[in-house]
Amino acid sequence: MDLNAVRTFVAAADAGQFQEAAVALSITQQAVSKRIAVLEKDLEVRLFTRTPRGAELTIDGQAFLPHARELLRAEDRADASVRPGRRPLRVDVLNRRIAPAVLLQDFYRTRPEIELDVVTLNADVDTAIAAVEAGTIDATFHAITVPEHHLPASIKTARVIDDPHELLVGPSHALADADSVTPAQLAGHRIWMPGMAPGTEWADYYDEFSAAFGLTIDVVGPVFGNEALLDEIADSTDLATLVGEGSRYLWPDSYDLRRIPVRNPTPVYPMSLIWRGDNRHPVLDAFRAHLETTHARTPDVEVWEPTWRQRTARRS
């Protein structure tokens, strides 16, 4: 059904005259008559009766009018569902506890009127980029491990997070009272990160980090969730794990867990925002600007970064 004809029918029904409907729609009276005629032919009924006072709805026209209005409302809803700025911005934050989710929530606090759809794809970087390219999501956060010319032409990235590491231990751990620790001091300690899937960018990062400093990162064991991990660490004298400084974890006061900065050098996990270059959603533009102003630059201390970060270039 021609929605322009339906819109013309509603305008004529409201105005009671084809001429006034033509003025309201910025078309000629002849165009109004033609559209109404086409609609009547499609429906196989007469919708108006011409009278000296204008145009009056027939019984069929009266029956059709509420449905015509609903068709136009449905058109508006369909348009709003995809038009930039009129649908929620859909962002993959990987995990609701880590730095991307924290940054997105901080942005929302500055713009509480915007609509967001926060998702966790639980996908590697290639799968997440494919989702961005397909339009399933507007943006995602990942470490970019390949040079930019290996990425799809439609994809843009900008590094927005350099997340320093902290060691998370219980009160009985040998390093529990340290103000900070060096990567070299972690050698010989069991760093437990169960469930880290091989081949992901974060697994590659920790493989290179552990090789650089002779560390043992244990990924063996079932994954019962962060709460179970924290519970195990709280009661252990030798278990520890690594967390990002920008991550948020909550635990009972009785656990007395310690977050100890890793320094000299400071290992940082680099993450980029990934989006399609032709995405014109205004909230995405505002979010990118927000990240640009809040990006915590690498501190003025010695840092360690993976070699694949050095092979990639920042894109904007």
NORWOPE-V124951 format. One line per field, one symbol per residue. burial: b if it has 24 or more other C-alpha atoms within 12 Angstrom, else e. Layout:
burial: ???
//
This chain:
burial: eeeebbbbbbbbbbebbbbebbeeeeeeeeebbebbebbbeeeeebbbbeeeeebbbeeebeebbeebeeebeeeeeeeeeeeebeebbbbbbbbbbbbbbbbbbebbeeeeebbbebbebebbbbebbbbbbebebbbbbbbbbeebeebeeebbbbbbbbbbbbbbbbbebebbebebbbbeebeebbbbbbebeeeebbbbbbbbbbeeeebbbbeeeeeeebeebbbbbbebebbbbbbbbbbebeeeeeeebbbbbbbebbbbbbbbbbbbbebebebbbebbebbeeebeeeeeeebbbbeebeebebee
//
